[in-house]
């Protein structure tokens, strides 16, 4: 599913105050930035992805990467791919798999600049009482 421009604006406003804590992946010469949204996980325009998948990459990830390249969401560059627009994935693991060309645990692979994993951020967020006494 492609995120429409209205949703993209909503995501950008929501993320504006959390840029320093926004999860990213930096590996194999690529850099991708994303964020959790109510619909799943958005990989931001300008993020890069590896060109080649590992041999053990799941067919679902291979097919999704091919579809994104065919639709112009992923554009070939000399070093791999670049996201031409924000794209919403159903989960952080699918997003990480597409970016890295392999099976991935998105809750562990997406990290803040300080090294905090998405899993750690979500666990810390779930322990905050939304209705303090």
C-alpha positions in Angstrom: 0.0 0.0 0.0 1.4 3.4 -1.0 0.9 6.2 1.6 -1.1 9.0 0.1 0.1 12.6 0.5 -2.3 13.4 3.2 -1.0 10.5 5.3 2.6 11.5 4.6 1.9 15.0 5.9 0.4 13.6 9.1 3.4 11.3 9.6 5.8 14.2 9.1 4.0 16.4 11.6 3.9 13.5 14.1 7.6 12.8 13.7 8.8 16.4 13.7 9.6 16.4 17.5 11.1 13.0 17.5 13.8 13.3 14.8 16.6 12.7 17.3 15.0 9.4 18.4 13.8 8.3 15.0 15.0 4.7 14.3 17.4 4.0 11.4 19.4 1.2 9.9 23.0 1.8 8.9 24.7 -1.3 7.4 26.3 -2.6 4.3 26.8 1.0 3.1 23.1 1.9 3.3 21.3 4.3 5.5 17.5 4.1 6.1 15.3 6.1 8.4 11.8 5.3 9.5 9.2 5.6 12.2 6.3 3.8 13.8 2.9 4.9 12.7 -0.6 3.6 13.4 -0.6 1.8 10.0 2.7 0.0 10.6 6.2 1.4 9.9 7.1 4.1 7.4 10.5 4.1 5.7 11.3 7.7 4.7 12.0 9.0 1.2 15.7 9.3 0.6 16.5 6.1 2.6 18.7 3.6 0.8 18.4 -0.1 0.5 20.8 -2.8 -0.7 20.6 -4.0 -4.3 21.2 -7.7 -3.8 19.2 -10.0 -1.5 21.0 -12.8 0.4 20.3 -16.3 -1.0 18.1 -17.2 2.1 15.9 -14.1 1.6 12.2 -15.0 1.9 10.2 -15.0 -1.4 7.8 -12.5 0.1 10.6 -10.0 0.6 12.0 -10.6 -2.9 8.6 -10.2 -4.5 7.9 -7.0 -2.5 11.3 -5.5 -3.4 10.6 -6.3 -7.1 7.2 -4.7 -6.9 8.5 -1.6 -5.2 11.2 -1.2 -7.9 8.6 -1.8 -10.6 6.3 0.9 -9.0 9.1 3.4 -8.8 9.1 3.4 -4.9 12.6 2.0 -5.1 14.9 3.5 -7.7 18.1 1.9 -8.7 21.3 3.8 -7.9 25.0 2.9 -8.5 25.1 1.7 -4.9 21.7 0.0 -4.5 18.3 1.5 -4.2 16.8 4.7 -2.9 13.2 5.2 -1.7 11.7 7.9 -3.9 8.9 8.5 -1.4 7.8 7.6 2.1 6.4 4.1 2.1 4.3 2.4 4.8 5.0 -1.3 5.6 2.8 -3.5 7.7 5.6 -4.1 10.2 9.1 -2.9 11.1 10.4 -6.4 10.2 9.1 -6.2 6.7 10.6 -2.7 6.3 14.0 -3.9 7.6 13.9 -6.9 5.4 13.2 -4.8 2.3 16.0 -2.4 3.2 18.6 -5.1 4.0 17.6 -7.7 1.4 17.2 -10.4 4.0 15.1 -11.7 6.8 15.1 -9.3 9.7 13.8 -8.6 13.1 12.8 -5.0 12.8 12.4 -4.5 16.5 16.1 -5.2 16.9 17.5 -3.9 13.6 15.9 -0.4 13.7 17.9 1.7 16.2 18.2 5.3 17.4 21.5 7.1 16.8 22.3 6.3 20.5 21.9 2.6 19.7 18.6 2.1 21.4 16.5 -0.6 19.6 12.9 -0.1 18.5 12.1 -3.0 20.9 13.6 -1.0 23.8 11.8 2.2 22.9 8.4 0.3 22.7 9.0 -1.5 26.0 9.9 1.8 27.7 6.8 3.5 26.2 4.5 0.7 27.4 5.7 1.2 31.0 4.7 4.9 31.0 1.4 5.4 32.9 -0.8 7.5 30.6 -2.9 8.5 33.6 -0.5 9.5 36.4 -2.1 10.0 39.8 
